[in-house]
Amino acid sequence: MATLGAMFANTGVKKAETPPQRVTKWIHYTKLKDNAAQYCNERDKDEIIALAGLIDADNGVLQQILVRKIKNDQYEIIAGHKRRRACKYLVEEEGKKQYAFVPCFVENISDVKAEFQLYSSNSHHVKTDYEKMHELERMKYLIETYPEEFPQIQTGRMVERLAAQLQMNKTTVGEYLTISKNLGENARTAFEDGTIKKSAAVEMAALPEKEQDALLSAGVTALKDIKAYKEECLEPSEEDIRLFYEHYIQNHDKNRAELKEYLIRSYGKRHSCGTGGVIDFDCSPKGIKLGKSKEISWTKFINKINEYYPVHEKEETVRVKEKITDAKCINAPDSGRRNETENIIPGQLCVTDVDMNVEEDIPVEDKEEYTPKYFLNEQIEKLEKMEKAVAFAPTVIQSTIKTLERQRMIVKALTAFSANTETANIKEKTVKLMQPELPKFHNTEERRTWLENYKDWGVWYTDNRIGVTYYKYEFPDETVLIAEEYKSDYSKYGNAFFHLVGGPKKREKNSYGVPRYPYHERYCRHSDSITELIEFLKAIQK
């Protein structure tokens, strides 16, 4: 008869799978060495004393220190630097020898893995912004340089991988990496010692290193002051110029020699501007402003384009605006257009089509004022030349007659416009004479009250279609203050937006070298704050 043991002798019994076990090893604290890459140390000795008190209250270290063997009898700490220092304090300064041996887990890993684990194990510590940046900087370097050590985190964008590893927001990780990549040596030192905060470091990282050093030398470290500096003093970056050129100019860059004239005519004189696209821009006849940079002249802008997009083959384009030709020219009619010279006898003098582009190429450097009367006189002169040419021509073709009539119509229109402008100027002068005298201010409250009573200045213009009324006050230094009021019952200032326009460019600066109130060469859609206007009123009466 089979025994019970024999019945189960040949039966396969599955053993439960057990995870790999970590064995605690007790190591004397003198054999544990700090990791050279450790950056997140205690702030002061009190932090170690407090931790030592907790260890003593618990009668030991509750969580093992993570180490790896580096020599025969020495170990490098991966995680647990403060615990080791607390045990050292208990033994050496309080004489409690029972804490000389520390519980440890010994890892058998490479230098790369050890450094990476050092950063990931520090995630629960309170860290400065610089320490967070350093942590991300080094982890990014290790993942990119030693991909074989981290096969499980080799897919996806680096920002996403680091954010998942450290449980951080992706935008925050991206900002720290931007700081790490673009902050100059001096600015980096200021960031490390806390002179500049993270938000200011992100803003400063967008500047060239020389500009960063200039800001630090001037003591400009606050975010708002850095932004103000960029708008007042910083020239557009190469990236901004490339963006504007490639999206707005490149298709029209047929002849580099004429590009400046085209930009002044098509963008500058029309005061073109744009927001919300690939890049914000604001143009004037003098120059262009890209993004948050200051305005640069068109000449300088063209020089930058020549630098970034050099022309290798010189192209010459001949433009003829007014032309009297001999009828011996070859008949080459345009497609779909009647050849108007086919009946002309060889040797006859005729007036061919005249370029009637009204937008003349006027150099910006010319000091003459470009009033409507200036353009009227210019077009009258052009009409006289055309009429003289037609008067001496034996035969005049139909297209020339149409062109001549068109030029006469332009002169008539400019004559009417010039007359209306003169009338408007008289009205403008009358309004200026009627504006109240600027009172002598003695304190900030008086200046604030004067701004609140902007309606006393007198109405300048009303647009009933959008419910807006403009009030204007002109100061002796030619600065104009405009109050733009929309119908509303909610604002203390009647929902008014204030705009300073013109006047001297020189502005009084604060201790950081930043102007106390802004300068706008022309009307700007962004309003100026009451605080800035009060500073202006102080300066105007000094």
Secondary structure, DSSP 8 states (H G I E B T S, - for coil): ---HHHHTTT--------------EEEEGGGEE--TT-----SSHHHHHHHHHHHHHTTS-SS-EEEEEEETTEEEEEE-HHHHHHHHHHHHTT--GGGSEEEEEEE---HHHHHHHHHHHTTTS---HHHHHHHHHHHHHHHHH-GGG-GGG-SS-HHHHHHHHHT--HHHHHHHHHHHHH--HHHHHHHHTTSS-HHHHHHHTTS-HHHHHHHHHTT--SHHHHHHHHHHH----HHHHHHHIIIIIGGG-S-GGGHHHHHIIIIITTT-EE-SSSS-EEE-SSEEEETTS--EEHHHHHHHHHHHS--SS-------SS-EEETTS-----TTS--TTTT--TT-EEE-------S----TT--S---HHHHHHHHHHHHHHHHHHHHT-SEE-HHHHHHHHHHHHHHHHHHHHHHHHHHHHHHHHHHHHHS-------SHHHHHHHHHTGGGG-EEEEETTTTEEEEEEE-TTS-EEEEEEE--SS-TTSSEEEEEE-S-S---B-TTS-BSS---SS--SS-B-HHHHHHHHHHHT-
